[in-house]
Amino acid sequence: MKHKFIFIIGLSVAKLLYIIIFITACNGYIYEDGAYISNSGSHYEVSLLNAPNSNKILDEDYKETEHINENYCLNKENEININNITEESNRNAMIIRDNYIVYDVTKDNRPEYEYEIINESGDIVKRERTWRINPIIEYLDNDSLLSIIISVGANTTQTQYYDVRNDLFSEIYETPILAKHGKVVYMDASSGTHVLVVSDIFDANIYYSEFQLDFHPSANPADTLLRAEFLDDNTLMVVYISLLGDEQEAILVLH
């Protein structure tokens, strides 16, 4: 009987340690499918952000805990190398994906954010902080490309691209409207007139073309271009505001 009592205590301690590790590893993370894990102190819950009224509260169901842990917790063997997540008390992981993490590092009511770009080997290849504005990071082109978008003013952004497969960063583009098929589309007024630029994202020597249409001379060149869409690898459709102030459509063939 004595041995059985000790065995039960051992199981309870192991279970408690499991739950503590789970809460420590998962608290506050947003995952790929929109699940948010939080800890209220007495229990922890998994909320689906797309259905905020559908919270699943877990207390002492070991099997259910193990199931949730397998699907949502980070560890050294699965999606992201947890060693890359540094333990700073003022960093709260807001968004976690395979190739990037966004943190809220607000301190003393001063909004500030930090993001990390992670390569296929699990190494951090870029880390930067932004003040006031939360960076927007998105997967493009079947998850082979990341766009890192930082707002720098009214309708103005600075965007950099990261080639996930080749571990390569692009230059920073101002307010690009489209990136696809290895090309980026944006407006440029550095020469004094508005021109549409289509360029290889990572090397303008591979491809670069300028197109001069009857663009409206707006203060912000990007406001002139309303929409762009690749019809195929070498054909671009754009909708823009003309000199007369109306919307025009043009089909551009990329040579």
Residue pairs with C-beta under 8 A, 6 or more apart in sequence:
15 62
18 62
18 65
18 66
19 65
22 44
22 65
22 68
22 69
22 73
23 39
23 44
25 73
25 74
25 75
25 82
26 37
26 44
26 69
26 72
26 73
26 74
27 37
27 38
27 39
27 44
28 36
28 37
28 38
28 92
28 93
28 94
29 36
29 37
29 72
29 74
29 93
29 96
30 36
30 49
30 94
30 95
30 96
31 37
31 72
31 96
32 97
33 48
34 48
34 49
34 50
35 46
35 47
35 48
35 49
35 72
36 46
36 47
36 48
36 49
37 44
37 45
37 46
37 47
37 72
38 44
38 45
38 47
43 57
43 58
43 59
44 58
45 55
45 56
45 57
45 58
46 55
46 56
46 58
46 68
46 72
47 54
47 55
47 56
48 54
58 64
58 65
58 68
74 80
74 82
74 85
74 96
75 82
76 82
76 83
79 98
80 96
80 98
80 101
80 118
80 122
81 118
81 122
81 123
83 122
84 101
84 116
84 118
84 122
84 123
84 124
85 93
85 101
88 105
90 105
90 106
90 107
91 103
91 104
91 105
91 114
92 103
92 104
92 105
93 101
93 102
93 103
94 102
94 103
94 104
94 113
94 134
95 101
95 102
95 137
97 137
97 139
98 118
99 117
99 118
99 119
99 120
99 139
99 146
99 162
99 164
100 115
100 116
100 117
100 118
100 137
100 146
101 115
101 116
101 118
102 113
102 114
102 115
102 134
102 135
102 137
103 113
103 114
103 115
103 116
104 112
104 113
105 112
105 113
105 114
105 129
106 112
110 131
111 131
111 132
112 129
112 130
112 131
112 132
113 129
113 130
113 133
113 134
113 135
114 127
114 128
114 129
114 130
115 127
115 128
115 130
115 135
115 137
115 148
116 124
116 126
116 127
117 124
117 125
117 126
117 127
117 146
117 148
117 162
118 124
118 125
119 125
119 164
119 167
120 164
120 165
120 167
125 162
125 167
125 169
126 162
126 169
130 150
133 150
133 151
135 148
135 149
135 150
136 147
136 148
136 149
136 150
136 151
137 146
137 147
137 148
137 149
138 146
138 147
138 149
139 145
139 146
140 146
140 147
140 161
140 179
140 180
141 179
141 180
141 181
143 164
144 163
144 164
144 165
145 161
145 162
145 163
145 164
145 179
145 201
146 161
146 162
146 164
147 159
147 160
147 161
147 179
148 159
148 160
148 161
148 162
149 157
149 158
149 159
150 157
150 158
150 159
151 157
152 158
154 220
155 175
155 220
155 222
155 223
156 174
156 175
156 220
156 222
157 174
157 175
158 172
158 173
158 174
159 172
159 173
159 174
159 175
159 176
160 169
160 170
160 171
160 172
160 173
161 169
161 170
161 173
161 179
161 184
161 201
161 202
162 168
162 169
162 170
163 169
163 170
163 201
163 202
168 202
170 184
170 201
170 202
173 184
173 186
174 186
174 222
175 186
175 187
175 220
175 221
175 222
176 184
176 185
176 186
177 185
177 186
177 187
177 222
177 225
177 227
177 228
178 184
178 185
178 228
178 229
178 230
179 185
179 201
180 230
181 230
181 233
182 200
182 201
182 202
183 198
183 199
183 200
183 201
183 207
183 230
183 254
184 198
184 199
184 200
184 201
185 196
185 197
185 198
185 225
185 228
185 236
185 238
186 196
186 197
186 222
187 194
187 195
187 196
187 197
187 215
187 221
187 222
187 224
187 225
188 194
188 195
188 196
188 197
188 210
188 221
189 195
189 221
193 212
193 217
194 215
194 216
194 217
194 218
194 221
194 224
195 210
195 211
195 212
195 215
196 210
196 211
196 212
196 213
196 215
196 225
196 238
196 240
196 252
197 208
197 209
197 210
197 211
198 207
198 208
198 209
198 211
198 236
198 252
198 254
199 207
199 208
199 209
200 206
200 207
200 208
207 254
209 254
209 255
211 250
211 252
213 238
213 240
213 242
213 248
213 250
214 242
214 243
214 244
214 248
215 221
215 224
215 225
215 240
215 241
215 242
215 243
216 224
216 240
216 241
216 242
216 243
216 245
217 243
218 224
218 241
223 241
224 240
224 241
225 238
225 239
225 240
226 239
226 240
226 241
226 247
227 238
227 239
228 236
228 237
228 238
228 239
229 236
229 237
229 238
230 236
230 237
231 237
231 251
234 253
234 254
234 255
235 251
235 252
235 253
235 254
236 251
236 252
236 254
237 249
237 250
237 251
237 252
238 249
238 250
238 252
239 247
239 248
239 249
240 247
240 248
240 250
241 247
241 248
242 248
